[in-house]
């Protein structure tokens, strides 16, 4: 009897969590009211460079992300007065659990996802309360020899982890990374081949009907790169070089 009761309680908890997750995702992808996105900066390596960069941040530092998402929503016919609001939150002092490295198993990913969601649950929800939270981790490029961890976005929990460079002149390219991961939280999928990093045709191309096809002039945000020719890529310089393609728009609820 007690065993059955414990199983029933566990199933009830799981069902409650699943329902809460579904409701949060539905509200975030509704686009009929303002989507609140909270940015939480974190010093990834304890460096002076990252500390200085975080200290220099203000509300305008991420205005480009807000303008990009709002502008793309308008392109798809959204008439909400303020479709997106991005707000800067106080710096956090704890790092999220590190993602599994090369050769990881599906079980490793599942365990990490649960740890990340538990870690995020213990962090502030943002003010105003955010629909999705972007934890932006700054790294000293010189200290890491230009290499920083990969970024991730989870729709379950609406959590974005963006690893970026602390150099001030990379703010615009950092914004591309942050926006990409935020869109993952809303249900957008990657539009590139993970082995070659080439955008997938046609969904990963900003202008799939362009003749000739190359060079592309813009970046589909979930492809992350602009194909200049077959096998030759370049990074977008800023969100001004990016757009949300029809498939991504459908995935995040901008179109039905």
Secondary structure as the mmCIF struct_conf table of DSSP 4:
data_model
#
loop_
_struct_conf.conf_type_id
_struct_conf.id
_struct_conf.beg_label_comp_id
_struct_conf.beg_label_asym_id
_struct_conf.beg_label_seq_id
_struct_conf.end_label_comp_id
_struct_conf.end_label_asym_id
_struct_conf.end_label_seq_id
HELX_RH_AL_P HELX_RH_AL_P1 UNK A 2 UNK A 28
TURN_TY1_P TURN_TY1_P1 UNK A 29 UNK A 29
BEND BEND1 UNK A 32 UNK A 33
STRN STRN1 UNK A 35 UNK A 43
BEND BEND2 UNK A 44 UNK A 45
HELX_RH_AL_P HELX_RH_AL_P2 UNK A 48 UNK A 56
HELX_RH_3T_P HELX_RH_3T_P1 UNK A 59 UNK A 62
HELX_RH_AL_P HELX_RH_AL_P3 UNK A 63 UNK A 75
TURN_TY1_P TURN_TY1_P2 UNK A 76 UNK A 77
TURN_TY1_P TURN_TY1_P3 UNK A 81 UNK A 82
STRN STRN2 UNK A 84 UNK A 92
BEND BEND3 UNK A 94 UNK A 94
HELX_LH_PP_P HELX_LH_PP_P1 UNK A 95 UNK A 100
TURN_TY1_P TURN_TY1_P4 UNK A 102 UNK A 103
HELX_RH_AL_P HELX_RH_AL_P4 UNK A 106 UNK A 121
TURN_TY1_P TURN_TY1_P5 UNK A 122 UNK A 122
BEND BEND4 UNK A 123 UNK A 123
TURN_TY1_P TURN_TY1_P6 UNK A 126 UNK A 129
HELX_LH_PP_P HELX_LH_PP_P2 UNK A 130 UNK A 130
BEND BEND5 UNK A 131 UNK A 131
STRN STRN3 UNK A 132 UNK A 139
TURN_TY1_P TURN_TY1_P7 UNK A 141 UNK A 146
HELX_LH_PP_P HELX_LH_PP_P3 UNK A 149 UNK A 151
STRN STRN4 UNK A 152 UNK A 154
TURN_TY1_P TURN_TY1_P8 UNK A 155 UNK A 158
STRN STRN5 UNK A 159 UNK A 165
HELX_RH_3T_P HELX_RH_3T_P2 UNK A 168 UNK A 170
HELX_RH_AL_P HELX_RH_AL_P5 UNK A 171 UNK A 185
TURN_TY1_P TURN_TY1_P9 UNK A 186 UNK A 187
STRN STRN6 UNK A 192 UNK A 192
TURN_TY1_P TURN_TY1_P10 UNK A 194 UNK A 196
HELX_LH_PP_P HELX_LH_PP_P4 UNK A 198 UNK A 198
STRN STRN7 UNK A 199 UNK A 199
HELX_LH_PP_P HELX_LH_PP_P5 UNK A 200 UNK A 200
TURN_TY1_P TURN_TY1_P11 UNK A 201 UNK A 204
STRN STRN8 UNK A 205 UNK A 205
TURN_TY1_P TURN_TY1_P12 UNK A 206 UNK A 209
BEND BEND6 UNK A 211 UNK A 212
BEND BEND7 UNK A 215 UNK A 215
BEND BEND8 UNK A 218 UNK A 218
STRN STRN9 UNK A 219 UNK A 220
TURN_TY1_P TURN_TY1_P13 UNK A 221 UNK A 223
STRN STRN10 UNK A 225 UNK A 229
TURN_TY1_P TURN_TY1_P14 UNK A 230 UNK A 231
STRN STRN11 UNK A 232 UNK A 235
BEND BEND9 UNK A 237 UNK A 238
HELX_RH_3T_P HELX_RH_3T_P3 UNK A 239 UNK A 241
STRN STRN12 UNK A 242 UNK A 243
HELX_RH_AL_P HELX_RH_AL_P6 UNK A 246 UNK A 251
TURN_TY1_P TURN_TY1_P15 UNK A 252 UNK A 253
BEND BEND10 UNK A 254 UNK A 254
#
